[in-house]
Amino acid sequence: VQLQASGGGLEQPGGSLRLSCVASRSIFSNNAAGWYRQAPGNQRELVAAVTSDGSTMYADSVKGRFTISRDNAKNMLYLQMNDLRPEDTAVYYCNIVPNLPWGQGTLVTVSS
């Protein structure tokens, strides 16, 4: 299975971005899935996850600002990011839980 994230870019503080992740086959409907990020010099961290039954969880740092969702029919996972902050700057990746080999991430840079 290949995973590819997209939708990153340069955004000002307070702005919004929507990340998308496409899987090469149907994996999101039967597995928990999540968005992870890795900032320079830091370990990769889980920021948002959705279970197979639709329950969601968020890291405290993004709670109330980020929303994870998925479209099982399209094999897509999304992350709506609002009120972006400079500390959100990182490469963002998608994956299921337990993790498959990591695919291509997308860089999010929040800066004025």
C-alpha positions as CSV (number, residue, x, y, z in Angstrom):
1,V,0.0,0.0,0.0
2,Q,1.3,3.4,-0.9
3,L,0.3,6.5,1.1
4,Q,0.7,10.1,-0.3
5,A,-0.1,13.2,1.6
6,S,-0.7,16.6,-0.1
7,G,-2.0,20.0,0.5
8,G,0.8,21.6,2.5
9,G,2.3,24.9,1.9
10,L,3.2,28.3,3.4
11,E,0.5,29.9,5.5
12,Q,0.4,32.8,7.8
13,P,-0.3,32.4,11.5
14,G,-4.1,32.2,12.0
15,G,-4.6,30.8,8.5
16,S,-6.0,27.4,7.4
17,L,-4.9,24.5,5.3
18,R,-6.5,21.2,4.4
19,L,-4.3,18.2,4.0
20,S,-5.3,15.2,2.0
21,C,-4.0,11.7,1.9
22,V,-4.7,9.0,-0.7
23,A,-4.1,5.3,-0.2
24,S,-3.4,3.0,-3.2
25,R,-6.1,0.7,-1.9
26,S,-8.9,0.6,0.6
27,I,-7.4,0.7,4.1
28,F,-9.1,3.5,6.0
29,S,-12.5,1.9,6.5
30,N,-11.3,-1.1,8.5
31,N,-8.4,0.5,10.4
32,A,-7.7,3.4,12.7
33,A,-5.8,6.1,10.8
34,G,-3.9,9.1,11.8
35,W,-2.0,12.2,10.8
36,Y,1.5,12.5,12.2
37,R,4.0,15.4,11.9
38,Q,7.7,15.7,12.3
39,A,9.4,19.1,12.9
40,P,13.1,19.5,12.3
41,G,15.1,17.9,15.2
42,N,12.0,16.4,16.7
43,Q,10.5,12.9,16.6
44,R,7.5,12.1,14.6
45,E,4.3,12.6,16.7
46,L,0.7,11.7,16.3
47,V,-1.5,14.7,16.1
48,A,-4.9,13.3,15.1
49,A,-6.5,9.9,14.7
50,V,-9.8,8.4,13.7
51,T,-10.9,4.8,14.6
52,S,-12.8,2.5,12.3
53,D,-16.0,3.4,14.0
54,G,-15.4,7.1,13.6
55,S,-14.1,8.1,17.1
56,T,-11.5,10.8,17.0
57,M,-8.6,11.9,19.2
58,Y,-6.3,14.8,19.0
59,A,-3.1,15.9,20.6
60,D,-3.5,18.6,23.1
61,S,-1.5,21.0,21.0
62,V,-4.0,20.8,18.1
63,K,-7.3,20.2,19.9
64,G,-10.0,22.6,18.9
65,R,-8.0,23.7,15.8
66,F,-7.6,20.5,13.7
67,T,-10.2,18.1,12.4
68,I,-9.6,14.7,11.0
69,S,-12.0,13.0,8.6
70,R,-12.0,10.4,6.0
71,D,-13.9,9.3,2.9
72,N,-13.8,5.5,2.7
73,A,-15.2,5.3,-0.8
74,K,-12.3,7.4,-2.1
75,N,-9.6,5.9,0.1
76,M,-8.9,9.4,1.4
77,L,-8.0,10.8,4.8
78,Y,-8.1,14.6,5.5
79,L,-6.9,17.0,8.1
80,Q,-8.5,20.4,8.3
81,M,-6.1,22.8,10.1
82,N,-7.4,26.1,11.4
83,D,-5.8,28.8,13.4
84,L,-2.4,27.7,12.4
85,R,0.6,28.6,14.5
86,P,4.3,28.7,13.8
87,E,4.8,25.6,16.0
88,D,2.6,23.7,13.6
89,T,5.5,23.9,11.0
90,A,6.4,20.3,10.2
91,V,6.3,17.6,7.6
92,Y,2.9,15.9,7.9
93,Y,2.3,12.2,7.2
94,C,-0.7,10.0,7.1
95,N,-0.8,6.3,8.1
96,I,-3.0,3.6,9.6
97,V,-2.5,2.1,13.0
98,P,-0.5,0.0,13.2
99,N,1.8,1.8,10.8
100,L,2.5,0.8,7.3
101,P,5.8,1.9,5.6
102,W,5.8,5.7,5.6
103,G,4.8,7.4,2.4
104,Q,5.5,10.9,1.1
105,G,4.7,13.6,3.6
106,T,3.7,17.2,2.9
107,L,5.5,20.2,4.3
108,V,3.5,22.8,6.2
109,T,5.2,26.1,7.0
110,V,3.5,28.6,9.2
111,S,5.2,32.0,9.1
112,S,4.5,35.6,8.6
